[in-house]
Amino acid sequence: MLTFSPRHLLFIHIIISVIATIITVILMPRNFKRNLRNILTVLMFNLLIPVAGCLFSIVIFVIVARFKKETTIKAKKLPIRDITLEKIKVKSRKLGEAALTQLIKSKRVNNEHALLIMGNFINPQTVEAAKTALFSDNDEIRLYAFAILSKLEKEIDDKISFLKGKLQKTENDREKAMIHFELASLYWDMVYLRVADKELMPFIIKEALNHIQHSLKLYTTPEIELLAGKIYLKLKEREKAKKFLSSAFSQGDKLMKMKVVPYLAEIAFYEKDYKKVEELFSILESPLHPEIYFMKLFWTGKK
């Protein structure tokens, strides 16, 4: 009959505990921190409570094995904008502008009905809804959509004309810088809201870039640098965008840092610095924008 000395039994127990610990740690959820402290905790659990520890490891193994295996996706084929288009169930906003956006995206209201409540909620989705409604068979809906878009374009054009006139009368460099910044912001709004036709977009972006460059030469604030970063990022000049966004982040207040983080994270993603992306999104505190909220959850596993 084969017998084991206490020393042999102890050695076998240690080996089994180490193997059980390795299996348990590997099968733990992704948000489980695999640092030395947590690994030693699991190991000590298996060593000090032999039967319960092994049973715990077996149960974890069986439960996880029942779930389908995760498919590994190469990061270079997973741009951030595609991530946000996945059909993920999230709790919808029930009030305000975000609620209307969620309703349009979910098709719970059609584009024509959205026009009736979009007058004070101008964003890319509602502007796109108005453009779609221009082709409606309903004459009243079509005319109302045209009126909304025309009013929006006229308001922007009037502001641009007013600011250009004011710019010619101003001698102070700081005031000139802020006027150039406001002009760049208006042109950027046309790009962001997609108000103008696609054929005009290159000209509009060029005007936004021209005014922000003039502004930067005369005076600099985190707000000006943030807009410069957005424009250069749109033009895919990431090095210049990173320079201005990093400066806005370092010099801006807490709110400014929250605004800059998503853009810096996008640049870090394209640079394949995924650790930096995680660090940046961990800075955000309860982002309100649904897509930014999902990105934070995706990269950090924290709400």
C-alpha positions as a printed NumPy array, in Angstrom:
array([[  0.   ,   0.   ,   0.   ],
       [  1.316,   3.392,  -1.063],
       [  1.769,   5.779,   1.834],
       [  2.811,   9.426,   1.973],
       [  4.663,  11.182,   4.71 ],
       [  3.277,  14.495,   6.044],
       [  6.03 ,  16.292,   4.143],
       [  4.951,  14.705,   0.854],
       [  1.296,  15.512,   1.514],
       [  2.197,  19.128,   2.25 ],
       [  4.192,  19.36 ,  -0.987],
       [  1.283,  17.897,  -3.01 ],
       [ -1.144,  20.273,  -1.32 ],
       [  1.045,  23.29 ,  -2.215],
       [  1.297,  22.173,  -5.861],
       [ -2.483,  21.682,  -6.121],
       [ -3.11 ,  25.058,  -4.46 ],
       [ -0.769,  26.841,  -6.874],
       [ -2.433,  25.198,  -9.899],
       [ -5.908,  26.008,  -8.549],
       [ -4.838,  29.614,  -7.948],
       [ -3.477,  30.003, -11.482],
       [ -6.702,  28.609, -12.997],
       [ -8.87 ,  30.798, -10.764],
       [ -6.961,  33.995, -11.589],
       [ -7.024,  33.27 , -15.338],
       [-10.795,  32.703, -15.265],
       [-11.573,  35.768, -13.182],
       [-13.565,  38.593, -14.916],
       [-11.575,  41.148, -16.916],
       [-12.072,  43.868, -14.305],
       [-10.429,  41.673, -11.628],
       [ -7.063,  43.264, -10.859],
       [ -4.401,  40.61 , -11.313],
       [ -1.857,  42.241,  -9.035],
       [  0.426,  40.416,  -6.617],
       [ -1.749,  41.203,  -3.611],
       [ -4.92 ,  39.671,  -5.092],
       [ -3.068,  36.632,  -6.448],
       [ -1.507,  35.964,  -3.035],
       [ -4.926,  36.338,  -1.417],
       [ -6.376,  33.61 ,  -3.644],
       [ -3.311,  31.426,  -3.045],
       [ -3.568,  31.81 ,   0.735],
       [ -7.274,  30.998,   0.534],
       [ -6.447,  27.738,  -1.245],
       [ -3.572,  26.914,   1.126],
       [ -5.295,  27.658,   4.431],
       [ -8.723,  26.28 ,   3.549],
       [ -7.84 ,  23.268,   1.37 ],
       [-11.249,  21.744,   0.649],
       [-13.207,  25.005,   0.37 ],
       [-10.42 ,  26.591,  -1.696],
       [-10.295,  23.808,  -4.259],
       [-14.079,  23.632,  -4.451],
       [-14.163,  27.395,  -5.003],
       [-11.678,  27.055,  -7.893],
       [-13.645,  24.168,  -9.455],
       [-16.925,  26.094,  -9.215],
       [-15.343,  29.155, -10.875],
       [-13.965,  26.947, -13.648],
       [-17.337,  25.247, -14.313],
       [-19.318,  28.515, -14.274],
       [-16.97 ,  30.361, -16.628],
       [-16.631,  27.35 , -18.938],
       [-20.394,  27.385, -19.532],
       [-20.213,  30.843, -21.042],
       [-19.208,  31.26 , -24.655],
       [-15.624,  32.129, -25.303],
       [-14.726,  35.749, -25.932],
       [-13.684,  36.527, -29.482],
       [-10.453,  38.467, -29.645],
       [-10.639,  41.444, -31.958],
       [ -7.497,  43.09 , -33.232],
       [ -7.419,  46.643, -31.911],
       [ -6.259,  48.108, -35.197],
       [ -9.583,  47.026, -36.685],
       [-11.657,  48.467, -33.858],
       [-11.809,  52.284, -34.115],
       [-13.551,  54.133, -31.291],
       [-16.38 ,  55.374, -33.488],
       [-17.235,  51.787, -34.458],
       [-17.301,  50.759, -30.812],
       [-20.065,  53.256, -30.089],
       [-22.179,  51.897, -32.951],
       [-22.481,  48.457, -31.352],
       [-25.985,  47.458, -30.276],
       [-25.394,  47.739, -26.556],
       [-28.372,  48.013, -24.223],
       [-28.011,  51.104, -22.075],
       [-30.529,  52.959, -19.987],
       [-32.067,  55.726, -22.102],
       [-32.244,  59.324, -20.965],
       [-35.812,  60.433, -20.296],
       [-35.402,  64.222, -20.207],
       [-33.693,  66.95 , -22.196],
       [-31.78 ,  66.967, -25.458],
       [-30.208,  63.552, -24.875],
       [-33.674,  61.981, -24.603],
       [-34.655,  63.257, -28.047],
       [-31.387,  61.985, -29.515],
       [-31.948,  58.54 , -28.014],
       [-35.529,  58.429, -29.309],
       [-34.421,  59.248, -32.86 ],
       [-31.631,  56.668, -32.768],
       [-33.934,  53.962, -31.416],
       [-36.57 ,  54.711, -34.113],
       [-39.211,  55.127, -31.417],
       [-40.128,  58.379, -33.131],
       [-39.585,  59.022, -36.814],
       [-37.707,  61.989, -38.233],
       [-40.865,  63.862, -39.108],
       [-42.32 ,  63.685, -35.602],
       [-38.96 ,  64.722, -34.172],
       [-39.233,  68.023, -36.037],
       [-42.154,  69.058, -33.866],
       [-39.98 ,  69.085, -30.745],
       [-36.491,  69.753, -32.103],
       [-36.674,  73.54 , -32.432],
       [-34.673,  74.155, -29.244],
       [-32.577,  70.978, -29.421],
       [-30.069,  71.536, -32.204],
       [-27.494,  68.764, -32.56 ],
       [-26.192,  66.586, -35.453],
       [-29.014,  64.051, -35.061],
       [-31.825,  66.612, -35.134],
       [-30.242,  68.465, -38.078],
       [-29.988,  65.15 , -39.931],
       [-33.656,  64.506, -39.097],
       [-34.575,  67.874, -40.625],
       [-32.583,  67.108, -43.779],
       [-34.352,  63.765, -44.144],
       [-37.723,  65.455, -43.648],
       [-37.006,  67.727, -46.645],
       [-37.953,  64.725, -48.804],
       [-41.207,  64.033, -46.971],
       [-44.426,  63.568, -48.942],
       [-46.133,  65.837, -46.43 ],
       [-45.862,  69.443, -47.642],
       [-46.21 ,  70.932, -44.166],
       [-43.45 ,  68.722, -42.738],
       [-41.189,  69.527, -45.693],
       [-41.723,  73.28 , -45.343],
       [-41.23 ,  73.159, -41.584],
       [-37.935,  71.272, -41.99 ],
       [-36.778,  73.825, -44.557],
       [-37.695,  76.667, -42.185],
       [-35.694,  75.114, -39.332],
       [-32.57 ,  74.611, -41.458],
       [-32.869,  78.054, -43.073],
       [-33.261,  79.728, -39.684],
       [-30.208,  77.923, -38.33 ],
       [-28.053,  78.824, -41.335],
       [-29.234,  82.451, -41.239],
       [-28.426,  82.787, -37.524],
       [-24.89 ,  81.507, -38.095],
       [-24.389,  83.683, -41.203],
       [-25.652,  86.79 , -39.37 ],
       [-23.29 ,  86.179, -36.455],
       [-20.351,  85.682, -38.843],
       [-21.156,  88.932, -40.679],
       [-21.492,  90.838, -37.409],
       [-18.186,  89.512, -36.043],
       [-16.287,  90.233, -39.274],
       [-17.536,  93.821, -39.139],
       [-16.54 ,  94.085, -35.501],
       [-13.098,  92.641, -36.291],
       [-12.327,  95.51 , -38.691],
       [-13.068,  98.091, -36.001],
       [-11.05 ,  96.456, -33.212],
       [ -7.45 ,  97.441, -32.464],
       [ -6.837,  95.47 , -29.277],
       [ -4.989,  92.189, -29.958],
       [ -6.77 ,  90.278, -27.226],
       [-10.195,  91.368, -28.505],
       [ -9.165,  90.435, -32.039],
       [ -8.076,  87.004, -30.808],
       [-11.433,  86.388, -29.126],
       [-13.342,  87.511, -32.234],
       [-11.268,  85.172, -34.398],
       [-12.025,  82.426, -31.851],
       [-15.76 ,  83.119, -32.036],
       [-15.627,  83.074, -35.842],
       [-13.726,  79.772, -35.793],
       [-16.346,  78.399, -33.372],
       [-19.189,  79.364, -35.72 ],
       [-17.524,  77.719, -38.708],
       [-16.818,  74.676, -36.535],
       [-20.495,  74.534, -35.533],
       [-21.369,  74.278, -39.227],
       [-18.976,  71.327, -39.521],
       [-20.136,  69.651, -36.308],
       [-23.84 ,  70.09 , -37.03 ],
       [-23.332,  69.187, -40.713],
       [-25.511,  72.138, -41.678],
       [-23.789,  72.906, -44.988],
       [-23.581,  70.648, -48.03 ],
       [-20.675,  68.211, -48.294],
       [-19.2  ,  70.176, -51.2  ],
       [-18.795,  73.236, -48.956],
       [-17.246,  71.4  , -46.006],
       [-13.578,  71.776, -47.156],
       [-14.061,  75.545, -47.465],
       [-15.776,  75.811, -44.076],
       [-13.073,  73.782, -42.313],
       [-10.432,  75.948, -44.001],
       [-12.131,  79.096, -42.685],
       [-12.323,  77.627, -39.168],
       [ -8.614,  76.761, -39.337],
       [ -7.69 ,  80.21 , -40.661],
       [ -9.477,  82.028, -37.821],
       [ -8.175,  79.744, -35.058],
       [ -4.615,  80.245, -36.345],
       [ -5.068,  84.023, -36.229],
       [ -6.45 ,  83.722, -32.715],
       [ -3.503,  81.615, -31.504],
       [ -1.022,  84.179, -32.83 ],
       [ -2.599,  86.974, -30.804],
       [ -3.723,  85.331, -27.559],
       [ -4.055,  81.842, -26.076],
       [ -6.538,  80.26 , -23.698],
       [ -7.385,  76.592, -23.021],
       [-10.686,  77.114, -24.874],
       [ -8.878,  78.361, -27.985],
       [ -6.411,  75.47 , -27.841],
       [ -9.232,  72.945, -27.413],
       [-10.936,  74.198, -30.565],
       [ -7.609,  74.165, -32.415],
       [ -7.142,  70.546, -31.335],
       [-10.599,  69.592, -32.607],
       [ -9.994,  71.215, -35.995],
       [ -6.569,  69.61 , -36.483],
       [ -8.01 ,  66.252, -35.409],
       [-10.731,  66.643, -38.032],
       [ -7.988,  67.322, -40.594],
       [ -6.169,  64.171, -39.341],
       [ -3.128,  66.21 , -38.315],
       [ -2.838,  64.33 , -35.032],
       [  0.551,  65.649, -33.907],
       [ -0.646,  69.261, -34.03 ],
       [ -3.952,  68.271, -32.444],
       [ -2.124,  66.486, -29.62 ],
       [  0.06 ,  69.531, -28.989],
       [ -2.87 ,  71.918, -28.497],
       [ -5.083,  69.42 , -26.649],
       [ -2.28 ,  68.539, -24.227],
       [ -1.695,  72.224, -23.542],
       [ -5.425,  72.826, -22.97 ],
       [ -5.491,  69.841, -20.601],
       [ -2.493,  70.98 , -18.556],
       [ -3.563,  74.635, -18.302],
       [ -7.333,  74.223, -18.062],
       [ -9.513,  73.782, -14.991],
       [-11.256,  70.535, -14.027],
       [-14.156,  71.089, -16.451],
       [-11.753,  71.793, -19.309],
       [ -9.847,  68.582, -18.562],
       [-13.117,  66.632, -18.814],
       [-13.759,  68.181, -22.245],
       [-10.262,  67.401, -23.536],
       [ -9.997,  63.783, -22.333],
       [-12.072,  62.104, -25.123],
       [ -9.996,  63.778, -27.858],
       [ -6.669,  62.897, -26.238],
       [ -7.951,  59.343, -25.781],
       [ -8.817,  59.139, -29.478],
       [ -5.281,  60.218, -30.412],
       [ -3.774,  57.719, -27.945],
       [ -5.922,  54.988, -29.486],
       [ -4.629,  55.69 , -32.983],
       [ -1.102,  55.717, -31.55 ],
       [ -1.878,  52.25 , -30.089],
       [ -1.097,  53.518, -26.592],
       [ -4.011,  51.624, -25.028],
       [ -2.74 ,  52.025, -21.469],
       [ -2.928,  55.802, -21.967],
       [ -6.499,  55.485, -23.27 ],
       [ -7.501,  53.626, -20.098],
       [ -5.755,  56.2  , -17.892],
       [ -7.484,  59.098, -19.641],
       [-10.985,  57.622, -19.426],
       [-10.435,  56.802, -15.745],
       [-10.149,  60.575, -15.168],
       [-13.703,  61.225, -16.388],
       [-16.317,  61.604, -13.676],
       [-19.841,  60.487, -14.681],
       [-19.845,  61.709, -18.319],
       [-23.324,  62.729, -19.485],
       [-22.852,  62.049, -23.19 ],
       [-24.082,  58.47 , -23.863],
       [-21.205,  57.611, -26.213],
       [-18.533,  59.008, -23.869],
       [-20.161,  57.124, -20.973],
       [-19.956,  53.867, -22.916],
       [-16.304,  54.498, -23.87 ],
       [-15.41 ,  55.029, -20.193],
       [-17.228,  51.809, -19.29 ],
       [-15.557,  49.931, -22.156],
       [-12.007,  50.986, -21.309],
       [-12.12 ,  51.058, -17.501],
       [-14.993,  48.779, -16.535],
       [-16.148,  51.531, -14.14 ],
       [-19.293,  53.657, -14.287]])
